[in-house]
Amino acid sequence: MIEHFVPLMMVVCLLAGIFSGYPVAFVLGGIGILFAFIGGLPFTFLKIGVSRIYAGVIENWLLLAVPLFVFMGAMLDKSGLAQNLLYSLERALGRKRGGLAIAVALLGIIMAASTGIVGASVVMLSTLALPIMLRENYKPELAVGTIAASGTLGILIPPSIMLVLVGDILQISVGELFVGAIVPGLLLGGLYIGYIIFVAITRPGDAPISATREGEGSLAFALLRDLFAPLMLILTVLGSIATGAATPTEAAGLGAICAMGLAALNRKLTFRTLSACVRETGNTSAMILGVLVGATIFGMVFKGLKGDKMIENAILFFDLGAYGTLGILLLMIFIMGFFLEWVEISFIVLPLFAPIVAGLDFGLGLTRDQQLLWFAMLVAVNLQTSFLTPPFGYSLFYIKGVAPPEISIRMIYRGIIPFVALQLLGLALLIIWPQLVLSVPDAVFGN
């Protein structure tokens, strides 16, 4: 126990620093440097850390995909395509009980596969759909829950910034992660829609039949027209990766160019729009890069002080078996999601947990890469809950920021409970049937 005292205190100080409200990037880096001296690590150890930051972060070609995907999502959000698509889906489903909520969930799935940015998706859906759903007498809890859950799909369904970073941390193929996330993403979307249908049947007053928006021309033509742009963007990004025509970074560049073209066709590509997208891209990318640099220092010092051995010894001490160990690790990530963003959780725990999971025997006959791919997807679905779980679920605050005054934070908390339960159900299904994650990558990449 004494030999693990310093890394244990490092974890305690990290939690204290995070709860202090100080920027996480500075907390990670500062604690790492401080404990390098407390633990008696040589000064050259920190010099190696600087080299690792430049070689592993600054010069990392794969991480260039992050700002490109952020820019693509921001540009698509401001192009007006989502608004047109919601109107068409509303016309198609509005005369069915719960149809408007189903239309919002479908829009969330489609935009998740086009933008990959949770904040933009949730704010967009809240602005477009929440006033309509309230006007059509939907129960406020169902309305905000549907919007919050559907908007968070953007962090899972590719192209996803989370999957790019997770792939880099675990050193596994981002292309396989993208393809492997398709079924889990659609599974969660299907669970949301199934729940809406269940509510419409059992509590019809919560999900009424709404008056559809009148539109000009054929409904089928309107749907095809409004679906064309996001589908083209999805095929451009995912198709180029799956066929091997482009790396994830190159596909992100193609997606950014395609999003600008779509905005231009919709007459939304103005200097103001472009500058807003560049500013949003810079802010988001700087935050991620700062956390990545701080986490690199923290993780290197933590391992130098034998912190990884401390975690391994703790796991071996309890001896819960492969699935028990996996359950404990996922539970820890779920609890951390109440207080931390997915970026911090990914960079802090994945480098520590991945070697443990890679060495477990689940009796499934999986290779090490397949096991890590499966684990990465379990973590991604688990981290999606961090956007919905109070007290710091960011999607909840995004909705509160644009919702009318009568929507209280208590309503929002009540509204997300069933959707968090559905996410945990989806996570359980992926644990029970790993092929839900692995079958598509195996078919596409021939593993």
Residue pairs with C-beta under 8 A, 6 or more apart in sequence:
3 306
4 306
4 307
4 309
4 310
4 313
6 35
6 38
6 39
6 305
7 302
7 305
7 306
7 307
7 310
8 310
9 35
10 31
10 35
10 301
10 302
10 305
10 307
11 307
13 31
13 34
13 35
14 27
14 28
14 31
14 298
14 348
17 27
17 30
17 31
18 24
18 27
18 339
18 340
18 344
19 339
20 27
23 290
24 291
24 294
24 340
24 341
24 344
25 287
25 290
25 291
25 293
25 294
26 290
26 294
27 294
28 291
28 294
28 295
28 297
28 298
28 344
28 347
28 348
29 293
29 294
29 297
29 298
30 294
31 298
32 49
32 294
32 297
32 298
32 299
32 300
32 301
32 302
33 46
33 297
33 301
35 301
35 302
35 305
36 45
36 46
36 301
36 304
39 301
39 304
39 305
41 301
41 304
41 305
45 300
45 301
45 304
46 297
48 300
49 296
49 297
49 300
49 301
52 296
52 300
53 293
53 296
53 297
56 296
57 63
57 289
57 292
57 293
57 296
60 168
61 247
61 249
62 164
62 167
62 168
62 174
62 247
62 248
62 249
63 164
63 165
63 168
63 289
63 292
64 249
64 252
65 164
65 174
65 248
65 249
65 251
65 252
66 161
66 164
66 165
66 285
66 288
67 281
67 282
67 284
67 285
68 249
68 252
68 253
68 255
68 256
69 116
69 117
69 159
69 160
69 161
69 164
69 252
69 255
69 256
70 117
70 161
70 280
70 281
70 284
70 285
71 256
71 259
71 277
71 278
71 281
72 115
72 116
72 159
72 233
72 237
72 252
72 255
72 256
72 258
72 259
73 114
73 115
73 116
73 117
73 120
73 154
73 259
74 115
74 117
74 120
74 276
74 277
74 280
74 281
75 256
75 259
75 260
75 262
75 263
75 273
75 277
76 82
76 111
76 114
76 115
76 230
76 233
76 259
76 262
76 263
77 115
77 117
77 120
77 121
77 124
78 263
78 268
78 273
78 276
78 277
79 229
79 259
79 262
79 263
79 266
79 268
79 269
80 266
80 268
81 226
81 229
81 230
81 262
81 266
82 107
82 111
82 124
82 128
83 128
84 225
84 226
85 107
85 110
85 226
85 227
85 230
86 103
86 104
86 107
86 128
86 129
87 213
87 215
87 222
87 226
88 215
88 219
88 222
88 223
88 225
88 226
88 227
89 103
89 106
89 107
89 223
90 99
90 100
90 103
90 132
90 210
90 212
90 213
91 212
91 213
91 215
91 219
91 222
92 99
92 103
92 219
92 223
93 99
93 100
93 102
93 103
93 106
94 100
94 103
94 209
94 210
94 211
94 212
94 213
95 209
95 210
95 212
96 102
96 209
97 200
97 201
97 204
97 207
97 208
97 209
98 196
98 197
98 199
98 200
98 207
99 209
99 210
100 129
100 132
100 133
100 136
100 138
100 210
101 133
101 138
101 142
101 143
101 146
101 196
101 200
101 207
102 193
102 196
102 197
104 125
104 129
104 133
104 146
104 147
104 150
105 146
105 149
105 150
105 189
105 192
105 193
105 196
106 189
106 193
107 125
107 129
107 150
108 121
108 125
108 147
108 149
108 150
108 151
108 153
108 154
108 189
109 150
109 153
109 157
109 185
109 186
109 189
110 227
110 230
111 121
111 124
111 125
111 154
111 230
112 121
112 150
112 151
112 153
112 154
112 156
112 157
112 185
113 157
113 158
113 159
113 185
113 230
113 234
113 238
114 230
114 233
114 234
115 121
115 154
116 154
116 155
116 157
116 158
116 159
116 160
116 161
117 154
117 161
117 284
118 151
118 152
118 154
118 155
118 387
118 394
118 395
119 394
119 398
120 154
121 150
121 151
121 152
121 153
121 154
122 147
122 148
122 151
122 152
122 395
122 398
122 399
123 151
123 398
123 401
123 402
124 151
125 147
125 150
125 151
126 147
126 151
126 398
126 399
126 402
126 403
127 402
129 143
129 147
130 143
130 144
130 147
130 399
130 402
130 403
130 404
130 407
131 404
132 210
133 143
133 146
134 140
134 143
134 404
134 407
136 208
136 210
136 211
137 208
138 206
138 207
138 208
138 210
139 203
139 205
139 206
139 207
140 406
140 407
140 411
140 415
141 411
141 414
141 415
142 196
142 199
142 206
142 207
142 415
143 415
144 399
144 403
144 407
144 411
144 412
144 415
144 416
145 415
145 416
145 417
145 418
145 419
146 192
146 196
146 419
147 399
148 387
148 388
148 393
148 395
148 396
148 399
148 412
148 415
148 416
148 419
149 192
149 388
149 416
149 419
149 422
149 423
150 189
150 192
151 395
151 398
152 384
152 387
152 388
152 395
153 185
153 188
153 189
153 384
154 160
155 161
155 162
155 342
155 380
155 383
155 384
155 387
156 162
156 163
156 181
156 184
156 185
156 188
156 380
156 381
156 384
157 181
157 182
157 185
157 186
157 189
158 177
158 178
158 179
158 181
158 182
158 185
158 237
158 238
159 178
159 237
159 238
159 248
159 251
159 252
159 255
160 178
160 181
160 380
161 288
162 342
162 346
162 380
162 383
163 174
163 177
163 178
163 181
163 376
163 380
164 174
164 248
165 288
165 292
165 343
165 346
165 347
166 177
166 346
166 350
166 376
166 379
166 380
167 173
167 174
167 177
167 248
167 376
168 174
169 346
169 347
169 350
169 351
169 354
170 350
170 354
170 372
170 376
172 369
172 372
172 373
172 376
173 373
173 445
174 241
174 248
175 241
175 242
175 247
175 248
175 445
176 373
176 441
176 445
176 447
177 373
177 376
177 377
178 238
178 241
178 242
178 248
179 238
179 241
179 242
179 440
179 441
179 444
179 445
180 373
180 377
180 437
180 438
180 440
180 441
181 377
181 380
182 440
183 436
183 437
183 439
183 440
184 377
184 380
184 381
184 426
184 430
184 436
184 437
187 426
187 429
187 430
187 436
188 381
188 384
188 422
188 423
188 426
191 422
191 425
191 426
192 419
192 422
195 418
195 419
195 422
196 207
199 206
199 207
200 206
200 207
215 222
229 262
229 265
229 266
232 258
232 262
233 255
233 258
233 259
233 262
236 251
236 254
236 255
236 258
237 251
237 252
237 254
237 255
237 258
238 251
239 245
240 246
240 250
240 251
240 254
241 247
241 248
241 251
242 444
246 254
260 269
263 269
263 273
287 343
288 343
291 343
291 344
291 347
292 347
295 344
295 347
295 348
296 347
298 348
299 347
299 348
299 351
299 352
302 308
302 352
303 351
307 352
308 352
308 355
311 352
311 353
311 356
312 355
312 356
315 325
315 328
315 356
318 324
318 328
320 327
320 328
322 360
322 361
322 362
322 363
323 362
323 431
325 356
325 357
325 360
326 357
326 360
326 362
326 375
326 378
326 431
329 349
329 353
329 356
329 357
330 378
330 379
330 382
330 427
332 349
333 345
333 349
333 353
333 379
333 382
333 383
334 382
334 385
334 389
336 345
336 349
336 386
337 345
337 382
337 383
337 385
337 386
337 389
338 386
338 389
338 390
338 391
338 392
339 391
339 392
340 348
340 386
340 392
341 386
341 394
342 383
342 384
342 386
342 387
345 383
345 386
346 379
346 383
350 379
353 375
354 372
354 375
357 371
357 372
357 375
358 368
358 371
358 372
358 375
360 371
362 371
364 371
364 434
366 374
366 434
366 438
367 447
369 447
370 438
370 447
373 437
373 438
373 441
374 430
374 434
374 437
374 438
377 430
377 437
378 427
378 430
378 431
378 437
381 423
381 426
381 427
381 430
382 427
384 423
385 420
385 423
385 424
386 393
387 393
387 394
387 395
388 395
388 396
388 416
388 419
388 420
388 423
389 416
389 420
390 396
390 413
393 416
395 416
396 409
396 412
396 413
396 416
399 407
399 412
400 407
400 409
400 412
403 412
429 436
430 436
430 437
441 447
